[in-house]
Amino acid sequence: AEEEEPQAQALFVAREDELAQLRSCLETVLTGRGRVQFVTGEAGAGKTTLASAFIRQAQRDYANLLLGFGNCNALTGAGDPYLPFRDLLRSFTGDVEDLWLANTLSRAEAHRQWHALPEAARTLVEYGPDLIGSFLPARQLLALAMAAVPEGAEWLPELQYLVNRDGAGRWDVEQGQFFEQYGRFLQALAARRPLLIILDDLQWVDRASANLLFHLGKHLEGSRILILGLYRPDEIALGRASRDGGPARPHPMQKILNEYKRQFGDIILNLDRANKAGGRKFLEDLLDSEPNRLGAGFRERFFQRTRGQPLFSIEMLRAMQERGDLVQETEGSWMEGPALDWEKLPARIEGVIEERIQRLETELKETLTVASVEGEDFTVQVVARVREVAERELVRQLSRELDKKHRLVGEQGVERLGRQKVYHFRFRHSLFQQHLYNKLGEIEREVLHLQVGETLESLYGEQVEEIAPQLALHFTEAGETEKAVVYH
């Protein structure tokens, strides 16, 4: 606790409304009306950053608040039963060094958690004895407890007994008994101090943890417990792969969400929706968090690239600063450098996008790859003809799979060309389009540009002048100089 903070707090801007909503939830809970609240959004939407800011605000305003943290894991997933709830017990019983090093807790907050250890350990001994040795390493708890109360306490001999008892650490206790003891432990602890429980990455939750979460949520009435869950809705919508290779099964969180909506009402704080409505304000606040002379043209281009998505915006800005696209004047203001590279994507953005693309079946990837050559905005007819698939099937893929399920594209509307209709879609982020386009080899890119250009020519017919700029670009990239000159 005497060391310096390991790293600076995460940049946090333009989240006043969302913070106010979470604060209102906490104030309700402090009156004895426990509840569950979820923060949702795609990867990089700012869920963890918002939760961290809320934690710091809550700790500052309510000195007796006790924090608990549980994380689900994408690698182990369903194969690591009760992982978030094992983490949660560790954080309540003083094992907070990792949280401090990860900057989840400040030094003062970690210090406060440590001093709550005797209270939490005594409550666990009294109300959740079978959790010791199963959900929580028994000897580690004993060592922490003895360090926290070196002068001894009346409950330490009982803890010593539980650590040394035969069968400690076995999982032969019935699930219902575990659930009852876990619930009684939280209720008893909350009677002494209000609890704020953070469960992160619930899209990876194992089924056993989902069942325990469902049980706990059903028994929050009359308690001072706020459970704040964070997850990606697109992962929940995808469900879980079936072991026998059949259709995907419903995600274990789906039943929980439906029940909690019935029990608590509006429980979802959707950051994707908030980002869409307030993306430009977020971007302006982000750029103006440091002195700068960045004009309207730069800001508009930056917004068109990132759409105000928090992770994309922050990483793009940092990358441009680090590689010299943006430079600092002697007085410290940022300004545009001699050259701006809008095409190069930072590694974190590449990683987030690649993760989402890799979930897709080969056929869907191919559809998006062709679409990326036409541009951020693309047409059903062009992609269908280049891919040699039926338009009706392609519309189904785009609308049901890539839009509603994976949320990578969105409908843009219908255009009339004489007697025929042309259906337009758009990538939800231009960076999705750029990532896919950058993955193409030089020859494949050239071939696809030629096919897209010729298909657009045929589609627009006598109205081809309306898309002359697009055709000029496609034929230039295809190496068809004579046709490119005509359209230029």
HULINDA-V866818 format. One record per pair of residues at least 24 apart in sequence whose ideal C-beta (glycine too) atoms are under 10 Angstrom apart, sorted by the first residue. I is the first residue (numbers start at 1). GAP is how many residues later the second one is. If there is no record, write none. Layout:
I_GAP, I_GAP
This chain:
1_95, 1_96, 1_99, 1_106, 1_107, 1_109, 1_110, 1_113, 2_105, 2_109, 3_97, 3_98, 3_104, 4_103, 5_95, 5_98, 5_101, 5_102, 5_103, 6_94, 6_95, 6_96, 6_97, 6_101, 7_94, 7_95, 7_96, 8_95, 9_40, 9_43, 9_44, 9_47, 9_94, 9_97, 10_36, 10_38, 10_39, 10_40, 10_42, 10_43, 10_93, 10_304, 11_38, 11_274, 11_275, 11_278, 11_279, 11_299, 11_302, 11_303, 11_306, 11_307, 12_34, 12_37, 12_38, 12_40, 12_41, 12_44, 12_273, 12_274, 12_277, 12_298, 13_33, 13_36, 13_40, 13_268, 13_269, 13_270, 13_271, 13_272, 13_273, 13_274, 13_275, 13_276, 13_297, 13_300, 13_301, 14_32, 14_260, 14_261, 14_264, 14_265, 14_266, 14_267, 14_268, 14_269, 14_270, 14_271, 14_272, 14_275, 14_294, 14_296, 15_31, 15_34, 15_35, 15_38, 15_39, 15_256, 15_259, 15_263, 15_267, 15_270, 15_295, 16_262, 16_265, 16_269, 17_252, 17_257, 17_260, 17_261, 18_28, 18_32, 18_35, 18_36, 18_251, 18_252, 18_253, 18_256, 18_260, 19_31, 19_34, 19_35, 19_38, 19_39, 21_33, 21_245, 21_248, 21_253, 22_28, 22_29, 22_31, 22_32, 22_33, 22_35, 22_36, 22_174, 22_204, 22_206, 22_247, 23_31, 23_34, 23_35, 23_38, 25_29, 25_171, 25_201, 25_203, 25_239, 25_242, 25_244, 26_28, 26_31, 26_32, 26_35, 26_36, 26_39, 26_168, 26_170, 26_198, 26_200, 26_202, 27_34, 27_35, 27_199, 28_198, 29_161, 29_165, 29_166, 29_167, 29_191, 29_194, 29_195, 29_196, 29_197, 29_198, 30_32, 30_35, 30_164, 30_194, 30_196, 31_193, 32_158, 32_159, 32_162, 32_189, 32_190, 32_191, 32_192, 32_193, 33_187, 33_188, 33_189, 33_190, 33_191, 33_192, 33_193, 33_231, 34_152, 34_153, 34_156, 34_160, 34_161, 34_182, 34_183, 34_185, 34_186, 34_187, 34_188, 34_189, 34_190, 34_191, 34_192, 34_193, 34_230, 35_182, 35_185, 35_186, 35_188, 35_190, 35_191, 35_192, 35_193, 35_225, 35_228, 35_229, 35_230, 35_232, 36_161, 36_163, 36_177, 36_180, 36_181, 36_182, 36_184, 36_189, 36_190, 36_191, 36_192, 36_193, 36_220, 36_221, 36_223, 36_224, 36_225, 36_227, 36_228, 36_231, 37_189, 37_190, 37_191, 37_192, 37_223, 37_227, 37_229, 37_230, 37_231, 37_232, 38_161, 38_164, 38_189, 38_190, 38_191, 38_192, 38_193, 38_195, 38_215, 38_218, 38_219, 38_222, 38_223, 38_229, 38_230, 38_231, 38_232, 39_159, 39_161, 39_189, 39_190, 39_191, 39_192, 39_229, 39_230, 39_231, 39_232, 39_235, 40_162, 40_163, 40_189, 40_190, 40_191, 40_192, 40_193, 40_194, 40_196, 40_217, 40_228, 40_229, 40_230, 40_231, 40_232, 40_233, 41_189, 41_190, 41_191, 41_192, 41_193, 41_228, 41_229, 41_230, 41_231, 41_232, 41_233, 41_234, 41_268, 41_269, 41_270, 42_190, 42_191, 42_192, 42_193, 42_229, 42_230, 42_233, 42_267, 42_269, 42_310, 42_314, 42_365, 42_386, 42_387, 43_160, 43_189, 43_191, 43_192, 43_266, 43_268, 43_305, 43_308, 43_309, 43_310, 43_312, 43_313, 44_188, 44_227, 44_231, 44_265, 44_266, 44_267, 44_268, 44_269, 44_270, 44_271, 44_304, 44_305, 44_307, 44_308, 44_309, 44_385, 45_185, 45_187, 45_188, 45_225, 45_226, 45_227, 45_228, 45_229, 45_230, 45_264, 45_265, 45_266, 45_267, 46_225, 46_226, 46_228, 46_229, 46_236, 46_263, 46_264, 46_265, 46_267, 46_268, 47_153, 47_154, 47_181, 47_182, 47_183, 47_184, 47_185, 47_222, 47_224, 47_263, 48_56, 48_150, 48_152, 48_153, 48_182, 49_222, 49_261, 49_262, 49_265, 50_178, 50_180, 50_219, 50_221, 50_224, 50_260, 51_53, 51_145, 51_147, 51_148, 51_149, 51_177, 51_178, 51_179, 52_51, 52_52, 52_53, 52_54, 52_146, 54_142, 54_144, 54_174, 55_49, 55_50, 55_51, 55_54, 55_141, 55_143, 55_173, 56_49, 56_50, 56_52, 56_53, 58_136, 58_138, 58_168, 59_46, 59_47, 59_49, 59_50, 59_53, 59_54, 59_137, 60_46, 60_48, 60_49, 62_131, 62_132, 62_134, 63_49, 63_130, 64_48, 64_52, 64_128, 64_129, 64_130, 64_160, 65_44, 65_47, 65_51, 65_128, 65_129, 65_130, 65_131, 65_159, 65_161, 66_25, 66_26, 66_46, 66_47, 66_50, 66_53, 66_54, 66_123, 66_124, 66_126, 66_127, 66_128, 66_129, 66_130, 66_131, 66_158, 67_24, 67_25, 67_29, 67_32, 67_37, 67_38, 67_42, 67_43, 67_45, 67_46, 67_49, 67_128, 67_129, 67_130, 67_131, 68_24, 68_25, 68_45, 68_52, 68_118, 68_121, 68_127, 68_128, 68_129, 68_130, 68_131, 68_157, 68_159, 69_27, 69_29, 69_30, 69_33, 69_35, 69_36, 69_44, 69_127, 69_128, 69_129, 69_130, 69_131, 70_127, 70_128, 70_129, 70_130, 70_131, 70_132, 70_135, 70_139, 70_143, 70_157, 70_159, 71_33, 71_127, 71_128, 71_129, 71_130, 71_131, 71_133, 71_159, 72_127, 72_128, 72_129, 72_130, 72_131, 72_132, 72_133, 72_134, 72_137, 72_138, 72_157, 72_158, 72_159, 73_128, 73_131, 73_132, 73_133, 74_127, 74_129, 74_130, 74_161, 74_281, 75_129, 76_128, 76_130, 77_124, 77_126, 77_127, 77_128, 77_129, 77_163, 78_126, 78_127, 78_128, 78_129, 78_130, 78_131, 78_132, 78_162, 78_163, 78_174, 79_127, 80_124, 80_126, 80_128, 80_129, 81_90, 81_125, 81_126, 81_127, 81_128, 81_130, 81_131, 82_49, 82_52, 82_53, 82_89, 82_96, 82_100, 82_124, 82_126, 82_127, 82_129, 82_130, 83_121, 83_122, 83_123, 83_125, 83_126, 84_113, 84_114, 84_115, 84_116, 84_117, 84_118, 84_120, 84_121, 84_122, 84_125, 84_126, 84_128, 84_129, 84_145, 85_46, 85_50, 85_51, 85_93, 85_97, 85_112, 85_114, 85_121, 85_123, 85_124, 85_127, 85_128, 85_131, 86_45, 86_48, 86_49, 86_50, 86_51, 86_123, 87_48, 87_112, 87_113, 88_47, 88_48, 88_94, 88_98, 88_107, 88_109, 88_110, 88_111, 88_121, 88_139, 89_31, 89_35, 89_39, 89_42, 89_43, 89_45, 89_46, 89_47, 89_48, 89_52, 89_93, 89_96, 89_97, 90_45, 90_46, 90_47, 90_50, 90_51, 90_54, 91_29, 91_106, 91_107, 92_24, 92_25, 92_27, 92_28, 92_29, 92_31, 92_32, 92_44, 92_93, 92_94, 92_97, 92_103, 92_105, 93_24, 93_25, 93_26, 93_27, 93_28, 93_30, 93_31, 93_39, 93_43, 93_47, 93_48, 93_51, 93_52, 93_55, 94_24, 94_26, 94_27, 94_46, 94_47, 94_50, 94_51, 94_53, 94_54, 95_41, 95_42, 95_45, 95_46, 95_49, 96_48, 104_94, 104_96, 114_30, 114_33, 114_34, 115_33, 116_32, 116_73, 116_76, 116_77, 117_24, 117_27, 117_28, 117_30, 117_31, 117_32, 118_26, 118_27, 118_30, 118_31, 118_35, 118_37, 118_38, 119_29, 119_70, 119_73, 119_74, 120_25, 120_28, 120_65, 120_68, 120_69, 120_72, 120_73, 121_24, 121_27, 121_28, 121_32, 121_34, 121_35, 121_38, 122_27, 122_31, 122_32, 122_33, 122_34, 122_36, 122_37, 122_66, 122_67, 122_70, 123_32, 123_61, 123_62, 123_63, 123_64, 123_65, 123_66, 123_67, 123_68, 123_69, 123_70, 124_31, 124_35, 124_38, 124_57, 124_58, 124_61, 124_64, 124_65, 125_30, 125_31, 125_32, 125_33, 125_34, 125_35, 125_36, 125_37, 125_60, 126_29, 126_32, 126_58, 126_59, 126_62, 127_53, 127_54, 127_55, 127_56, 127_57, 127_58, 127_59, 127_60, 127_61, 127_62, 128_50, 128_52, 128_53, 128_54, 128_55, 128_56, 128_57, 128_58, 128_60, 128_61, 129_29, 129_30, 129_32, 129_33, 129_36, 129_39, 129_52, 129_56, 130_32, 130_37, 130_38, 130_40, 130_41, 130_42, 130_43, 130_44, 130_47, 130_48, 130_50, 130_51, 130_52, 131_31, 131_42, 131_46, 131_47, 131_50, 131_51, 131_54, 132_27, 132_30, 132_31, 132_33, 132_36, 132_37, 132_49, 133_29, 133_30, 133_32, 133_34, 133_35, 133_36, 133_37, 133_38, 134_33, 134_34, 134_35, 134_36, 134_37, 134_38, 134_39, 134_44, 134_47, 135_36, 135_43, 135_46, 135_47, 135_50, 135_77, 136_33, 137_26, 137_32, 138_24, 138_25, 138_26, 138_27, 138_30, 138_31, 139_24, 139_25, 139_29, 139_30, 175_33, 175_36, 175_37, 175_40, 176_39, 178_30, 178_34, 178_37, 179_29, 179_32, 179_33, 179_35, 179_36, 179_37, 179_40, 180_35, 180_39, 182_30, 182_33, 182_34, 183_29, 183_32, 183_33, 183_35, 183_36, 183_37, 183_40, 183_42, 184_35, 186_30, 186_33, 186_34, 186_37, 186_39, 186_41, 187_29, 187_32, 187_33, 187_35, 187_36, 187_37, 187_38, 188_35, 189_34, 189_35, 189_36, 190_30, 190_32, 190_33, 190_34, 190_35, 190_36, 191_31, 191_32, 191_33, 192_32, 193_31, 194_29, 194_30, 194_31, 194_32, 195_28, 195_29, 195_30, 195_31, 195_32, 196_28, 196_29, 196_30, 196_31, 196_32, 197_28, 197_29, 197_30, 197_31, 197_32, 198_28, 198_29, 198_30, 198_31, 198_32, 199_28, 199_29, 199_30, 199_31, 199_32, 200_28, 200_29, 200_30, 200_31, 201_28, 201_29, 201_30, 201_31, 201_34, 202_27, 202_28, 202_29, 202_30, 202_33, 202_34, 202_49, 202_50, 202_51, 202_54, 202_55, 203_27, 203_28, 203_29, 203_30, 203_31, 203_32, 203_33, 203_34, 203_35, 203_48, 203_50, 204_27, 204_28, 204_31, 205_24, 205_26, 205_31, 205_46, 205_47, 205_48, 205_51, 206_46, 207_33, 207_44, 207_45, 207_46, 208_44, 209_43, 210_41, 210_42, 210_43, 210_44, 210_45, 210_46, 211_41, 211_44, 211_45, 213_39, 213_40, 213_43, 213_47, 214_38, 214_39, 214_41, 214_42, 214_45, 214_46, 217_39, 217_42, 217_43, 217_46, 217_47, 217_50, 218_38, 218_41, 218_42, 218_45, 220_40, 220_43, 220_44, 221_42, 227_33, 228_41, 229_24, 229_27, 229_28, 229_31, 229_38, 229_39, 230_39, 230_41, 231_26, 232_40, 232_124, 232_175, 233_24, 233_35, 233_37, 233_38, 233_39, 233_174, 234_38, 234_122, 234_125, 234_170, 234_171, 234_172, 234_173, 234_174, 235_121, 235_124, 237_167, 237_168, 237_169, 237_170, 238_121, 238_167, 238_168, 239_166, 271_38, 271_39, 272_37, 272_135, 272_156, 275_32, 275_33, 275_34, 275_35, 275_38, 276_31, 276_32, 276_33, 276_152, 277_31, 278_30, 279_24, 279_27, 279_28, 279_29, 279_30, 279_31, 279_34, 280_27, 280_28, 281_27, 282_24, 282_25, 282_26, 282_27, 282_28, 282_31, 282_32, 283_24, 283_25, 283_26, 283_27, 283_30, 283_34, 284_24, 286_24, 286_27, 286_28, 286_30, 286_31, 287_26, 287_30, 287_39, 287_47, 289_25, 289_28, 290_27, 290_31, 290_38, 290_42, 290_43, 290_44, 291_37, 291_38, 291_40, 291_41, 291_42, 291_43, 291_44, 292_34, 292_36, 292_37, 292_40, 292_41, 292_42, 292_43, 292_44, 293_36, 293_40, 293_41, 293_42, 293_43, 294_32, 294_39, 294_40, 294_41, 294_42, 295_40, 295_41, 297_39, 298_28, 298_37, 298_38, 298_42, 301_39, 301_41, 302_38, 302_40, 304_38, 304_72, 304_126, 305_37, 305_38, 305_40, 305_71, 305_124, 305_125, 305_126, 305_129, 306_43, 306_123, 306_124, 306_125, 307_120, 307_121, 307_122, 307_123, 307_124, 309_40, 309_43, 309_119, 309_120, 309_122, 311_35, 311_37, 311_38, 311_41, 312_33, 312_34, 312_36, 312_37, 312_40, 312_41, 312_117, 312_118, 312_119, 313_36, 314_32, 314_34, 314_35, 315_30, 315_31, 315_32, 315_33, 315_34, 315_35, 315_36, 315_37, 316_26, 316_28, 316_29, 316_30, 316_32, 316_33, 316_115, 317_29, 318_28, 318_30, 319_25, 319_26, 319_27, 319_28, 319_29, 319_30, 320_24, 320_26, 322_24, 342_88, 342_92, 343_91, 343_94, 343_95, 344_90, 344_94, 345_86, 345_89, 345_90, 345_93, 346_85, 349_80, 349_82, 349_85, 349_86, 350_81, 350_85, 350_88, 352_79, 352_83, 353_55, 353_76, 353_78, 353_79, 353_81, 353_82, 353_83, 354_81, 354_85, 356_50, 356_51, 356_52, 356_76, 356_79, 357_49, 357_51, 357_75, 357_78, 357_79, 357_82, 359_46, 359_47, 359_49, 360_41, 360_42, 360_45, 360_46, 360_48, 361_36, 361_40, 363_24, 363_26, 363_30, 363_34, 363_38, 364_33, 364_34, 364_37, 364_38, 364_41, 364_42, 364_44, 365_71, 365_74, 367_27, 367_30, 367_31, 367_34, 367_35, 367_42, 368_29, 368_30, 368_34, 368_38, 368_40, 368_41, 368_59, 368_64, 368_65, 368_67, 368_68, 369_67, 369_68, 369_70, 369_71, 369_75, 369_79, 370_24, 370_66, 370_78, 370_81, 370_82, 371_27, 371_31, 371_37, 371_38, 371_54, 371_55, 371_56, 371_61, 371_62, 371_65, 371_66, 371_81, 372_55, 372_60, 372_61, 372_62, 372_63, 372_64, 372_65, 372_66, 372_67, 372_68, 372_73, 372_76, 373_60, 373_63, 373_64, 373_67, 373_71, 373_72, 373_73, 373_74, 373_75, 373_76, 373_77, 373_78, 373_79, 373_80, 373_101, 373_104, 374_51, 374_59, 374_63, 374_74, 374_75, 374_77, 374_78, 374_79, 374_81, 374_82, 374_96, 374_100, 375_51, 375_52, 375_55, 375_58, 375_62, 375_77, 375_95, 375_98, 375_99, 376_50, 376_51, 376_52, 376_53, 376_54, 376_55, 376_56, 376_57, 376_58, 376_61, 377_35, 377_47, 377_48, 377_49, 377_50, 377_53, 377_56, 377_93, 378_31, 378_34, 378_45, 378_46, 378_47, 378_48, 378_49, 378_55, 378_74, 379_33, 379_36, 379_43, 379_44, 379_45, 379_46, 379_73, 379_76, 379_77, 379_80, 380_31, 380_34, 380_41, 380_42, 380_43, 380_44, 380_45, 381_36, 381_39, 381_40, 381_41, 381_42, 381_43, 381_74, 381_75, 381_77, 381_78, 382_40, 382_69, 382_70, 382_71, 382_72, 382_73, 382_74, 382_76, 382_77, 383_40, 383_42, 383_69, 383_72, 384_39, 384_71, 385_66, 385_67, 385_69, 385_70, 385_71, 385_73, 385_74, 386_61, 386_62, 386_64, 386_65, 386_66, 386_68, 386_69, 387_64, 391_32, 394_29, 394_31, 395_28, 395_30, 398_25, 398_27, 399_24, 399_26, 402_25, 402_26, 403_25, 408_24, 408_25, 408_28, 409_24, 415_45, 415_48, 415_51, 417_42, 417_43, 417_44, 417_45, 417_46, 417_49, 418_42, 418_43, 418_44, 418_45, 420_39, 420_41, 422_37, 422_38, 445_32, 445_33, 446_31, 446_32, 446_33, 446_34, 447_31, 448_26, 448_29, 448_30, 449_24, 449_25, 449_26, 449_27, 449_28, 449_29, 449_30, 449_31, 450_24, 450_25, 450_27, 450_28, 450_29, 450_30, 450_33, 451_27, 452_25, 452_26, 453_24, 453_25, 453_27, 453_30, 453_31, 453_34, 454_24, 454_26, 454_29, 457_26, 457_30
